[in-house]
C-alpha cells in the first residue's frame, strides 16, 4: 500500500497521494485562485445530460468516456457500462459487470464490493476495453454490451488499456506491464518496472505504436518494450530523484507518451518535458516542467497542465514556451484537450475553461455544477465530459 499524504486542494492532492482505493479527505481549507473576469468570446452550453451509474465519487480515478461515429460509451466505478447516442444522449444499451461476471457472489474480493472500474475506457475495432483496481480486464462488444472475455491479473489497474498488434496491454499500479492475447485474454508476457516506496496515485497509460509499448515508470523513466516478446528496447530518464525525504524524491512519469514524427514526447512529475528519438532513445531536448497529466499535440505544439495548474503551450521544435496561463492555480485542473480553436480544461470545483489556442487567454467558461475529474472528450462540434457524480454532458459553443 502506498503512503497516505494529507494536502491542500491542489493538483498534487488530486493526483491522489492517498491510500490505494481510499477516498480523498482533507481537513484543511482549500487554497486556490478565485475566478477572474475575462473577455467572453464564446458561449458554451449544455445540449444534453444523462446519468451513467453513480460516477466515481471522491475516489481517485481517470475513468473516461470514449466515442465512435455515432455512440459515446461511459462507465461508473461500481460496474455500470453504457452506450448512448451522441446526438441526444439516449441509452442504446447498459450492462452491470457485477451481475454479468457473477462477481456479487464473492471471489477475488468480498461479496457486495464494487467492481472498481478505473482503467479505460478504450475503444478499438468494435470493442470496449476496461480494467479495474481489483485486477479485472474486461472486453465487451460495443454494439450490444455482451461480454467477449474477462481475465484477471494480479495487479491493480488504474490507467487505460492499450490495444494493438493482437495484444491488450495494461500497466499495474506497482509497475507491472502485462500483455494479454486480444482474442482470448490469455497472458502473453509480463515484466516489472521499478517502483519506489512512495509514488503518486496513478500510472501512465501504455501507448502502442510501431511495434513498441511506451510506458512511464514511477522512477521518472520512459521505457519502450518490444510488443512481440516483452523485452525492453530502451529507456530514457526524464527526472532524477532529489531531496532528503521520499515525498521530495517522487519523480513519477504518469503522462502517456505522445508519439509523432520519429519522436516521443513526455513529461515527469518533479522532472522535465522531453523529446526522445524513437529509434535510439536519445534525448533531443528537455525543458523544466513538472506534471502528472497527459500531454496533447495540436498544430505542431504541445499543450500541458503542470502540477501547479498552469496550462502551457510549447513548440515541438526545441521546446520553446509559446504561452502559459497561471489563472487557475490550486483548482485541480484536468489534462487539456483541443476543441476547435480552443484548449479546454476542467477543474475540480465544477467549471470548464476555454482558452484561446494561440494566446492562452481565457475566452469562455461553463459552470457544470460538479467536479470535473478527467479531461473532456472532443468529437466534432461537441465536447463530452463526465462528472464525479456520474453525469455525462454534451457541450457545444
Secondary structure, 3 states (H helix, E strand, C coil): CCCCCCCCCCHHHHCCCCCCCCECCCCCCCCCCCCCCCCCCCCCEEEEEEECCCCCCCECCCCCCEECCCEEEEECCCCEEEEEECCCCCEEEEEEHHHHCCHHHCCCCCCCCCCCEEEEEEEECCEEEEEECCCEEEEEECCCCCEEEEEECCCCECCCCEEECCEEEEEECCCEEEEEECCCCCEEEEEECCCCCCCCCCCCCCEEECCEEEEECCCCEEEEEECCCCCEEEEEECCCCCCCCCCCCCCCCCCCCEEECCEEEEECCCCCEEEEECCCCCEEEEECCCCCCCCEEECCEEEEECCCCCEEEEECCCCCEEEEECCCCCCCCCCCEEECCEEEEECCCCEEEEEECCCCCEEEEEECCCCECCCCEEECCEEEEEECCCEEEEEEC
